[in-house]
Amino acid sequence: MASQDRIRAVGAEPWDMDWAAERAAEALRYLGRNYPECLEKLQVLDEHEKVANEAAMRADRNAFLEALRGYMRAGREEAVRIRRSVAGC
């Protein structure tokens, strides 16, 4: 049985690198457009990026998308923290 047939036999779809790259780029554009401050503190996003990469390695679309949502939430939270500290709140 060819490897492609084995993939189909267990019901898994091959990982679409273009799809994943576009979703990740969308998440980064969202942060850059709405919360550019967080991009100065990228280490805050490292853990979420790691989780997204792990999901990609497992070819788990749902976990990948959830990790990207966490990535965007963490970026938003960091931007809000920065904005509050600048405003003196």
N, C-alpha and C positions, 0 to 999 in steps of 0.2 A: 504494500500500500504506500503510495507517495505521501510525503509529509503534508501536502495540501489536502489530500483526501482524509488524512488523520485529523486534521483541524476541523474539517466539516463533520467528520464522524462523531466528534464529541460535542458538537454544537457551538463551538467557539468561532467567532469571526476573527480574521487576521486584524492586527492592530493597524490602524490607518494613521501613519505618521503625519500626513498633511492635515488631517482633521485635528489631531492633537496639537500640532504647532499653531494652527489657526485659533483654536480655543485659548491656548496660552497667550498668544499675541493679543487676542481680544481682552483678556484679563489685564494684561499690562497696559494696553491702551486706555482701558477704563480707569485704572489707577492714575495714569499720567494725566488724563483729561480732568478727572474729578478731585484727585488727592495727590497732586504732584509732590507735596512735602514728603510723603512716605517713601518716595524713590531715593531720597537722601539717606534713608536708614534701611537699606535693603536687607541687612542682617535680620531684621524683624520678620522678614518674609521667608527666610531660609528654611525653617521647619516645614512650612506649607509647600514650598517648592520640592523639598525632599519627599513629602508624602505624595505629591503629584507625580514625581518621577517614579516612585515605587509602584503606584497604580498603573502607570504607563508600562512599566516592565511586566506587570501581570496582565496587561491588556484589559484592564477593568475600567470601562468607560464611566460607569456610575461613580466609582471611587475617584477617578480622575477629575470628573466634573465637581464632585464634592470638595476635593482638595483645592481646586481653583476657586470655588466659592469661599473657602477658608482663607485662601491667599488674598482675595479681594477684601474680605472682612478685616483681616489683620492689617492690611494697608490702610483701610478707612479708619480703623481704630487708632493706628499710629498717627495718621494725619490729624485726627481730632485731638489727640494728646498734644501734638506739636502746636496746633492752633490755640489750644487752651493755655499752654505755657507761654506763648508769645503774647496772648491777650491778658495774661496775668490772672487768669481764673483759678 
